[in-house]
Amino acid sequence: METKRDIETIEDIQLLVNTFYDKVKRNPLIGPIFIQVIQNRWPEHLEKMYRFWQTVLLNEHTYSGSPFKPHAAMPLEQQHFEAWLSLWHETINSYFSGARADEAKWRGGKMAEMFLLRIEDIRNSPFAPLI
């Protein structure tokens, strides 16, 4: 039985992010949305995601920005976040085990929850969003 190790390096982050977004692109529910929004900017997007997760999980501050803003106008509903989170957990579980892997799953869940709530709030508010 192969023992999985925890997320420890930028190479681990790159493996996680690359594998995850390969699955996202092939997913019939969320793939078309991401492909339409990102278009031919996948290398740029992946690099940004490496920096984001490197900052979050490895405490190496290489990311600056607002992760919610690009998602605010996307046609996302609860089912999309559920699919995203399922692929995120599946990818983490395929390669990693440990405290950071657990943190990555927890943070992914919290981000999905927060993003969905904020998107629904923006859609249901009669006022202009504060993003």
C-alpha positions as CSV (number, residue, x, y, z in Angstrom):
1,M,0.0,0.0,0.0
2,E,1.4,3.4,-1.0
3,T,1.7,6.0,1.7
4,K,0.6,9.4,0.7
5,R,2.5,12.4,2.0
6,D,1.3,15.8,2.9
7,I,1.3,19.0,0.8
8,E,4.8,20.4,1.5
9,T,6.3,22.1,-1.5
10,I,5.4,24.4,-4.5
11,E,5.8,21.3,-6.6
12,D,3.1,19.6,-4.6
13,I,0.9,22.7,-5.1
14,Q,1.6,22.6,-8.9
15,L,0.7,18.9,-9.0
16,L,-2.6,19.5,-7.1
17,V,-3.6,22.6,-9.2
18,N,-2.7,21.1,-12.6
19,T,-4.4,17.8,-11.9
20,F,-7.5,19.6,-10.4
21,Y,-7.9,22.0,-13.4
22,D,-7.4,19.1,-15.9
23,K,-10.5,17.5,-14.2
24,V,-12.4,20.8,-14.2
25,K,-11.9,21.2,-17.9
26,R,-13.3,17.7,-18.5
27,N,-16.2,18.1,-16.2
28,P,-19.5,18.6,-18.2
29,L,-21.0,20.9,-15.6
30,I,-18.3,23.3,-14.7
31,G,-15.8,22.8,-17.5
32,P,-17.6,24.9,-20.2
33,I,-17.9,27.8,-17.7
34,F,-14.2,27.8,-16.8
35,I,-13.1,27.3,-20.4
36,Q,-15.3,30.2,-21.6
37,V,-14.1,32.6,-18.9
38,I,-10.4,31.6,-19.0
39,Q,-10.2,31.0,-22.8
40,N,-6.5,30.9,-23.8
41,R,-5.2,32.2,-20.5
42,W,-4.7,28.9,-18.7
43,P,-1.0,29.3,-18.0
44,E,-1.7,32.6,-16.4
45,H,-4.6,31.2,-14.4
46,L,-2.7,28.2,-13.2
47,E,0.3,30.4,-12.1
48,K,-2.1,32.5,-10.1
49,M,-3.6,29.4,-8.5
50,Y,-0.1,28.1,-7.6
51,R,0.6,31.5,-5.9
52,F,-2.8,31.5,-4.1
53,W,-2.5,28.0,-2.7
54,Q,1.2,28.5,-1.9
55,T,0.2,31.5,0.2
56,V,-2.7,29.7,1.9
57,L,-1.2,26.3,2.5
58,L,2.6,26.9,2.8
59,N,2.4,30.4,4.4
60,E,4.8,31.6,1.6
61,H,3.2,35.0,0.6
62,T,3.4,35.0,-3.2
63,Y,-0.3,35.9,-3.9
64,S,-2.0,39.2,-3.8
65,G,-5.4,39.9,-5.2
66,S,-9.1,39.4,-4.6
67,P,-10.1,35.8,-5.4
68,F,-13.8,36.4,-5.3
69,K,-14.0,39.2,-7.9
70,P,-13.4,37.1,-11.0
71,H,-16.1,34.7,-9.9
72,A,-18.8,37.3,-9.1
73,A,-20.2,37.5,-12.6
74,M,-19.9,33.8,-13.5
75,P,-23.2,31.9,-13.9
76,L,-22.5,29.7,-10.9
77,E,-25.1,28.0,-8.7
78,Q,-24.9,25.6,-5.8
79,Q,-24.5,22.6,-8.1
80,H,-21.4,24.2,-9.7
81,F,-19.8,24.7,-6.3
82,E,-20.6,21.1,-5.3
83,A,-19.0,19.8,-8.5
84,W,-15.9,22.0,-7.9
85,L,-15.6,20.9,-4.3
86,S,-16.0,17.2,-5.2
87,L,-13.2,17.4,-7.8
88,W,-11.0,19.4,-5.3
89,H,-11.4,16.7,-2.6
90,E,-11.0,13.9,-5.1
91,T,-7.7,15.4,-6.4
92,I,-6.4,16.0,-2.9
93,N,-7.3,12.5,-1.8
94,S,-5.6,11.0,-4.8
95,Y,-2.2,12.4,-4.0
96,F,-2.0,13.7,-0.4
97,S,-2.8,12.9,3.2
98,G,-2.0,15.0,6.3
99,A,-2.7,18.2,8.0
100,R,-2.2,20.5,5.0
101,A,-4.2,18.2,2.8
102,D,-7.0,18.4,5.4
103,E,-6.6,22.2,5.5
104,A,-6.8,22.4,1.7
105,K,-10.1,20.5,1.7
106,W,-11.5,22.6,4.6
107,R,-10.4,25.9,3.0
108,G,-11.8,24.8,-0.4
109,G,-15.2,24.1,1.3
110,K,-15.2,27.4,3.1
111,M,-14.3,29.3,-0.1
112,A,-17.1,27.5,-2.0
113,E,-19.6,28.3,0.7
114,M,-18.5,32.0,1.0
115,F,-18.4,32.5,-2.8
116,L,-21.9,31.0,-3.2
117,L,-23.3,33.2,-0.5
118,R,-21.8,36.3,-1.8
119,I,-22.9,35.6,-5.4
120,E,-26.5,34.9,-4.2
121,D,-26.4,38.1,-2.1
122,I,-25.3,40.1,-5.1
123,R,-28.0,38.6,-7.3
124,N,-30.7,39.2,-4.8
125,S,-29.8,42.7,-3.8
126,P,-31.4,45.7,-5.4
127,F,-28.2,47.6,-4.8
128,A,-24.9,47.7,-6.7
129,P,-22.4,45.1,-5.3
130,L,-19.5,46.2,-3.2
131,I,-16.7,44.2,-4.9
